[in-house]
Amino acid sequence: SDVCSSDLYLEYVITAVKGTKTAEQMAQDAESASDFAGFALPGATFTLNVASKVTQSDIDQAKTAIAPIRAKTLKELEGQELPPDRLEEAKRLVGNLFDVLESTIDTGRIDLGMSVLLDPNTLTFATGAHVGDSAKLDSLIKDLTEQVIKEEPGFADVIKLDAEEHQGVRFHVLGLPTAGMAGQLPNLPRLVGDTLDVVIGIGPEAVYLAAGRNAVATLKKAIDQSKAQAGQQVPPVRMVVAATPIA
């Protein structure tokens, strides 16, 4: 028999006791569907897909836990002795960020897909996730960009808002020259090229992020695959790791 194998499988089985919260959650997840299944890109070193429904009690608990964090964050801003106009702007941005988080929790869905592509000359990361208020998130990104450019005008040359649109998803692109990072990350130029591209995509009820070599093309491919497979039934959690490229 062949004693050497290139594959390793781990199977983990949970059986819930009838009537428990775990049983309720597993019954919901048995009907899970994902809008990001296409992020399991062929040849990827690591892929992850999570699709789960959240019970109302878990939604309530999460929002209860977030409320004091929001209050503490705003209080800490007030203690930084910022000028009144900057303080109000910072509080508005933080409030919008928590609003997006809470709106996502209120949807009762966890849905995301992710891929990492790795070889000796390539590193690319791409992910997509369901979000509650993508319009507010888009506005938040643009407001933050405006603030960054005000403080560091040079960033206007490397940040392109609404750089392009694909399948109803608007891309904001940040291109950072890797030459200045070579001292701390000597392998980075070889893995991603002369420029580290970071792409944020905003679509209807979705946010996307990609970085690395061919980031835009990789993200477009994942979006196209996900659109073609939209709503397909998937396990609540599916993760695949290829150890050879990592080694």
Backbone torsions as a table, in degrees:
resi	resn	phi	psi	omega
1	SER	NA	157.3	179.0
2	ASP	-80.4	114.9	-177.0
3	VAL	-92.3	-8.1	179.6
4	CYS	-104.3	136.4	179.7
5	SER	-139.1	144.8	178.2
6	SER	-92.7	-1.6	-176.8
7	ASP	-119.6	144.5	175.4
8	LEU	-131.0	128.3	-178.6
9	TYR	-119.5	137.0	175.7
10	LEU	-122.4	120.4	179.1
11	GLU	-112.9	126.8	-176.4
12	TYR	-127.1	123.1	-174.0
13	VAL	-117.2	130.9	175.5
14	ILE	-119.7	130.8	174.5
15	THR	-116.1	118.3	-176.1
16	ALA	-85.9	147.6	175.4
17	VAL	-75.3	132.6	-177.4
18	LYS	-56.7	134.5	177.2
19	GLY	90.0	-5.7	-179.6
20	THR	-87.4	167.4	177.4
21	LYS	-62.6	-36.5	178.5
22	THR	-62.3	-41.6	178.6
23	ALA	-63.5	-39.5	178.6
24	GLU	-63.5	-44.3	-179.6
25	GLN	-65.0	-42.4	-178.8
26	MET	-66.8	-33.5	178.0
27	ALA	-66.0	-39.2	177.3
28	GLN	-65.9	-44.9	-175.8
29	ASP	-68.9	-20.3	178.9
30	ALA	-63.6	-19.9	-179.4
31	GLU	-107.3	19.1	-175.7
32	SER	-68.7	142.4	173.6
33	ALA	-131.8	152.8	-176.6
34	SER	-124.9	142.7	172.1
35	ASP	-98.5	8.8	-176.6
36	PHE	-131.0	23.6	-179.3
37	ALA	-64.5	-25.0	-179.3
38	GLY	-70.3	-5.3	177.2
39	PHE	-78.5	-3.3	170.2
40	ALA	-81.2	79.0	-173.0
41	LEU	-75.0	141.7	178.3
42	PRO	-59.8	135.7	178.0
43	GLY	78.6	5.2	-179.6
44	ALA	-69.1	146.6	177.4
45	THR	-75.5	-34.2	-179.3
46	PHE	-142.7	131.3	173.5
47	THR	-132.9	147.6	178.9
48	LEU	-143.3	134.4	174.2
49	ASN	-135.2	124.0	178.2
50	VAL	-123.8	125.7	178.2
51	ALA	-140.3	112.6	-174.2
52	SER	-148.5	147.6	173.0
53	LYS	-96.5	145.7	-175.7
54	VAL	-110.2	131.8	179.5
55	THR	-70.4	158.1	-179.7
56	GLN	-61.9	-35.7	179.6
57	SER	-65.5	-37.5	178.1
58	ASP	-69.9	-35.6	175.9
59	ILE	-61.4	-46.9	-179.5
60	ASP	-62.6	-41.3	179.6
61	GLN	-65.1	-41.6	-179.1
62	ALA	-64.1	-43.4	-179.9
63	LYS	-68.0	-34.9	176.3
64	THR	-65.2	-37.5	-179.7
65	ALA	-71.8	-32.0	-177.0
66	ILE	-75.1	-33.8	-174.4
67	ALA	-53.1	-49.6	179.1
68	PRO	-68.2	-27.0	177.2
69	ILE	-67.9	-41.5	176.6
70	ARG	-60.4	-47.6	-178.2
71	ALA	-62.4	-41.8	-179.1
72	LYS	-66.2	-40.5	-179.8
73	THR	-62.6	-44.3	179.2
74	LEU	-65.0	-38.4	179.1
75	LYS	-65.4	-39.5	179.0
76	GLU	-65.8	-34.7	175.7
77	LEU	-62.0	-40.7	-179.8
78	GLU	-65.1	-24.5	-179.4
79	GLY	-86.5	1.2	-177.6
80	GLN	-91.2	2.5	176.6
81	GLU	55.3	43.7	175.8
82	LEU	-78.1	152.8	172.4
83	PRO	-57.3	148.9	-175.2
84	PRO	-51.9	-42.6	-178.1
85	ASP	-67.3	-40.0	179.0
86	ARG	-70.4	-35.0	178.1
87	LEU	-63.6	-45.9	180.0
88	GLU	-63.6	-39.4	178.7
89	GLU	-66.5	-42.1	178.7
90	ALA	-63.5	-41.5	179.2
91	LYS	-65.6	-36.6	178.2
92	ARG	-65.7	-43.5	-179.6
93	LEU	-65.6	-43.5	178.1
94	VAL	-63.5	-42.0	178.3
95	GLY	-61.1	-41.5	178.5
96	ASN	-64.6	-37.8	178.4
97	LEU	-62.0	-45.6	178.5
98	PHE	-68.2	-32.5	176.2
99	ASP	-61.8	-42.7	178.7
100	VAL	-63.2	-42.9	179.7
101	LEU	-62.1	-45.3	-178.8
102	GLU	-68.3	-37.3	178.5
103	SER	-65.1	-33.6	177.0
104	THR	-68.6	-42.1	177.1
105	ILE	-60.9	-40.7	-177.4
106	ASP	-63.2	-23.1	179.6
107	THR	-68.9	-20.3	179.5
108	GLY	72.6	21.6	-179.3
109	ARG	-129.3	140.6	165.4
110	ILE	-118.1	118.2	-177.4
111	ASP	-147.4	115.7	179.1
112	LEU	-152.9	155.2	174.6
113	GLY	-136.3	152.5	-175.0
114	MET	-153.6	146.1	173.1
115	SER	-141.9	144.9	170.2
116	VAL	-125.1	123.0	177.5
117	LEU	-106.3	127.8	-173.8
118	LEU	-142.0	130.1	167.1
119	ASP	-149.6	179.0	-174.9
120	PRO	-56.6	-20.3	-177.3
121	ASN	-124.1	10.5	-175.2
122	THR	-144.0	135.8	170.0
123	LEU	-138.9	118.3	179.6
124	THR	-139.7	135.2	179.4
125	PHE	-123.0	136.8	177.7
126	ALA	-145.6	137.1	178.4
127	THR	-148.6	154.3	175.3
128	GLY	-141.0	147.0	-177.0
129	ALA	-150.0	150.3	174.7
130	HIS	-71.1	139.0	178.7
131	VAL	-139.9	149.0	-173.2
132	GLY	-74.7	-47.1	-175.8
133	ASP	-127.7	81.7	-175.2
134	SER	-69.1	-29.8	179.2
135	ALA	-64.6	-42.5	178.3
136	LYS	-68.0	-36.6	177.3
137	LEU	-64.1	-41.3	178.1
138	ASP	-61.5	-44.3	178.0
139	SER	-62.4	-39.0	179.0
140	LEU	-63.2	-43.8	179.3
141	ILE	-60.7	-43.4	-179.2
142	LYS	-67.4	-38.0	177.8
143	ASP	-65.7	-42.3	178.7
144	LEU	-64.2	-40.8	178.1
145	THR	-60.8	-43.0	179.2
146	GLU	-60.7	-41.3	179.6
147	GLN	-66.6	-41.2	179.5
148	VAL	-62.3	-44.4	-178.8
149	ILE	-66.0	-34.6	176.8
150	LYS	-61.4	-40.8	-177.9
151	GLU	-83.6	-32.1	179.8
152	GLU	-132.1	83.9	-175.5
153	PRO	-55.0	-26.9	-179.2
154	GLY	-61.6	-22.9	-179.5
155	PHE	-68.5	-16.9	178.3
156	ALA	-61.6	-24.3	-178.7
157	ASP	-81.5	-16.9	-175.4
158	VAL	-115.4	-6.1	179.8
159	ILE	-110.8	126.1	177.6
160	LYS	-123.7	106.1	176.5
161	LEU	-79.4	143.4	-178.6
162	ASP	50.1	47.1	-177.3
163	ALA	-63.1	-36.4	176.3
164	GLU	-165.7	173.0	179.7
165	GLU	-131.9	142.0	-179.5
166	HIS	-146.6	123.8	178.5
167	GLN	53.6	37.6	179.4
168	GLY	79.5	7.8	179.9
169	VAL	-108.4	125.6	177.8
170	ARG	-91.4	133.2	-177.0
171	PHE	-104.1	130.8	167.8
172	HIS	-108.6	128.6	-171.0
173	VAL	-121.4	132.5	174.7
174	LEU	-116.9	123.7	179.6
175	GLY	-116.1	113.0	-177.0
176	LEU	-109.3	121.3	177.0
177	PRO	-59.8	133.5	-176.9
178	THR	-86.0	-11.2	-178.2
179	ALA	-58.7	-38.5	-179.4
180	GLY	-74.3	-11.1	-179.5
181	MET	-100.9	-6.3	-172.8
182	ALA	-62.9	-26.7	-179.9
183	GLY	-63.7	-45.1	-179.3
184	GLN	-89.0	-29.8	-178.5
185	LEU	-127.3	76.4	-173.1
186	PRO	-61.8	-26.2	-178.4
187	ASN	-87.6	-8.6	-173.9
188	LEU	-60.7	-47.1	179.1
189	PRO	-57.9	-36.9	179.2
190	ARG	-67.0	-34.6	-175.2
191	LEU	-83.4	-33.9	-173.7
192	VAL	-120.2	-11.8	-179.1
193	GLY	101.3	-169.3	-177.9
194	ASP	-69.6	-21.8	-178.9
195	THR	-130.7	132.9	173.1
196	LEU	-88.2	108.3	179.6
197	ASP	-90.2	129.6	174.7
198	VAL	-120.5	124.4	-175.2
199	VAL	-120.1	128.0	172.4
200	ILE	-112.1	125.3	179.1
201	GLY	-112.9	137.2	178.4
202	ILE	-121.5	120.4	177.5
203	GLY	-126.4	179.6	176.9
204	PRO	-60.0	113.6	178.4
205	GLU	58.8	31.9	-179.0
206	ALA	-152.0	148.6	173.0
207	VAL	-129.6	142.4	-177.6
208	TYR	-128.7	149.7	177.2
209	LEU	-144.3	134.1	175.7
210	ALA	-142.4	150.6	178.9
211	ALA	-152.7	150.9	176.5
212	GLY	111.9	-162.3	-178.4
213	ARG	-68.8	133.4	179.2
214	ASN	54.6	41.4	-174.8
215	ALA	-62.2	-44.9	-177.8
216	VAL	-64.6	-47.5	-179.1
217	ALA	-63.0	-39.9	179.9
218	THR	-65.4	-43.1	179.9
219	LEU	-65.0	-41.1	177.8
220	LYS	-60.5	-42.2	179.9
221	LYS	-62.6	-43.7	-180.0
222	ALA	-65.1	-39.4	178.5
223	ILE	-65.1	-44.2	179.9
224	ASP	-60.6	-46.1	179.1
225	GLN	-62.8	-40.1	-179.4
226	SER	-66.7	-39.7	177.4
227	LYS	-61.8	-40.4	-179.2
228	ALA	-67.9	-26.4	-177.2
229	GLN	-109.7	15.5	-173.1
230	ALA	-55.4	133.3	175.3
231	GLY	79.0	6.2	-178.5
232	GLN	-72.5	148.0	179.6
233	GLN	-68.9	134.6	-179.1
234	VAL	-139.8	159.4	172.4
235	PRO	-63.9	156.3	178.8
236	PRO	-57.3	-37.1	176.7
237	VAL	-139.6	130.7	176.5
238	ARG	-137.7	120.7	-178.3
239	MET	-132.6	135.4	178.6
240	VAL	-130.4	131.0	179.0
241	VAL	-124.9	129.5	173.9
242	ALA	-103.4	111.2	-172.3
243	ALA	-75.7	-29.2	-174.7
244	THR	-60.2	-49.8	178.2
245	PRO	-60.3	-35.5	178.7
246	ILE	-64.4	-44.5	179.3
247	ALA	-62.6	NA	NA
